[in-house]
């Protein structure tokens, strides 16, 4: 069979309320050059039963316990056969059924390592608002959402997510990729509606603390000092608001 352009990977654990909308969003894509992989962490609710209802539309289903989201994501990477991977985790959805087509037509045959766009999120009044991504750079934080990014599969195999980080392994991955001179391409349209109830939203202080550790590990000299000076005020402010 021809190698698919995209591997869409959904990581889920005990999310029977939202897994259905994520699966529907993926399998309804008009672009059919993709495979769909679901990594379930050994759910004990009805999640796996819901997933099995779509078994004929899902390429691979793996259900077993894991030690966190990044271990589950690494498992998905090892199973992937597509040229690019996007993680569309439980609760997240594509903006519409044309997104994979729009992404493919945006970069054509160009060989970018990382392709990312904007996302939509609901504000306090329940209205969808656009969260803009920023141009590629070495930063003290993520400047795009991981739900909006398509990464070369071979790159994710070479640089697997560092599982010692429970919140910021994706931040470390993209920092390493940028600092190694890999090619980033920014899309100027939203690809995903992201679920704001995820772990990073709930544990902001822990996430900021891990970002600090990533900067200390990956950056050097004046660049390290510059980035630490940017992130410490946010970390201290979050601690004070506890």
N, C-alpha and C positions, 0 to 999 in steps of 0.2 A: 504494500500500500504506500501511496505517496506520503511523505512526511508532512504532518500538519504545520501550518505557520504558527499557530498558538496552542499552548497548553494552558487551560484554565484550571486552577487548583483551588478547591474549597476546603478549608480546615474548619472542623466543627466539633463541639463537645456539648452534649445536653442542651440543644437549642431547638427543641421541637416547635417553638412558636415562630421562628424566623427562617429556618432552613428552606422551607418550601419556596418563599419568594426569591431567595438567591438562586435556587436550582431553576426555577421558571425563567428568571432573567437570563441565565446562561444558555439554556437549551433553546430559547427563542431567538437567538442570534441568527441573522440572515446569512452571515458569512459561515460557511460550513467547513472551512479549513482550520478546525480546532478539535482537540480532544478535551475531554472533561474528566478530571480526577478528583475524587472526594476522599479526604483523609479524616476519619472519625476517631476521636480519642477514646473509644470504648464507651460510648454513651449508654446510660442506663434508663433514659426516658424513651420517648417514641421517635427520636431523631432517626435512628437507623432504619426503622420501618418506613418512615417517610422517604428516605433516600432510596430504599429498595423499590419503591413504587415507580421510580424513574430509571430502574436498572438498564432498560433497553436504550436509554439516551446517555448513559454515563459510561465512559471508557473503562475506568478502573475505580473500584471501591475498596479501601483498606480501612478496617476497623480493629484497632488494638490500643492499649493504653500507651501513653507517652509521658514525657517529663516537661511538657510545655509546648507553646505554640510554635516556637522556632524548630524544635525537634520534629514536630509534625510537618512543618513546611519543608524541612530538609528531606523528609521521607517522600513528599510529593515531588520534589526536584528529581530525586533518583528514579522515579517512575516515569518522568516526563519524556516525551519524544518530539514535542514541538520545537520550533526554532526559538520562540519567545515564550516566556512564562508570565502570567499575571495571576496574582492571588486574589480571588474574589471570595473572601471568607464569609461565614454565615452571618446574615443580616445585611450584607452589602449587595448592591444590585448595579447592573449597567444602567446608564441613563436611558437608553432605548435599544431596540433590536438591531440598530444599524452601527453600533459602536465599533465592533471588530472590523467591519467594512471601512468605516471612516478612518480608523487607525491604520489599516493596511494601505489605503490610498494616500495617506498623509506622508508616509516615508517611502513608499514604492519599493524599489529594489535596493535602496541605500542600506548599508550595513551598520546600523547604529547598535551600540551595546546596551543602552538604556533609553527607553522612550517613555515619556511621562506627560500627563496633562493635568487639568483642573478636576475638582470634584464638586458635587453639590451636597449641601447639608441643610437640615431644617433649623431655622432660628426658633427663638422662644415662642413665637406666635404660630409656629407650624408651617412657615413659608420657606420654600426652598431657596437657598442663597448659594452663590458660587464662591468657593474658596479657591483663589487663584494660586497656581504654582509660581515659582520664581525661576529665573535663569540659572543654569548650572553654576555651582560654586562650591568651595569648601566652607562649610557652615558649622555653627554650634548646635544646629537642630535640623530636623527634616524640613525641607522647603517644598515638598510635595507629599501627598499621601500615598502609602504603599498600595492602596487599592486602585491607584490610577497609573501604575507603572508596569511596563512590559520590559522584561530583562532577558537577554540572551541566555538560553538554557546552559550552554557551555560555560558561561561565566559563573552561573550559580553553582555549577558542579565544581569549578575550580576554587571558588570562594564561598563555601557553605556558610550559612548563618552560624555565628558563634553562640553556642547554646549556653554558655556561662552567663550570658545576658538574657534576662527574662522579659525586658521591655525594649531594649535598644539595639538588638542584634541587626535589625534592618538599617538603622542609622550607621552602625559600624560598617556594614557591607557597602552602602552607597558612598561613604567617606573613603573607604579603601579604593573603590572603583574610580572615583574622581581623582584621587591623589595618584593613581597609577596611570592617569592619562587616557582612560577609556572614554568613548565617545557618547555623550549625552545629547538627546534631542527633545526639545520641549514642544508639546502640542498646545495650541491655544484654544482648547475647547474642553468642556467637562466630559469625562468618560464614565464616572461612577457616582452613585449616591451612596455615601458611606454611613455605616451604623455608628452613632456616637456613644453607644453604651458599652463599647469594647473596653478591654483591660487598660489601654493607655489613657483613655478618658477618665477612668475610675481611679487610677493610681499615678497622678501627674507628678507628685514629688519623687516617687521611686524612679519614674522615667527620666526626670531631669538629673537625678543623681547618677543614673547609669550613663546618660549622655556625657556627664563630666568625666566619668571613668573612661569612656571611649575616646574622648579628646586627649586625655592624659596618655592613653595607650598609643594612639595613632598619629598625633600631631607633635611637631618638634619646635623648639626654640621660640621665636617671636610669634609664630603662627599659633602655637599652643597658648601662649599668654593672651593673645588677642581674642581667641575663642573662649577661653575661660572667663575673661573679663566681660564677655557678652552674656554668658549663661548664668554666672553666679547671681546677678541681681534677680533673675526670674526664679531661681531655686530658693533664694532667701525669702523672697516675697511670698512664694507658695508655702514655705514653712511657717511664716508669720500668720498666714490666713487659716492655718489648721484649726 
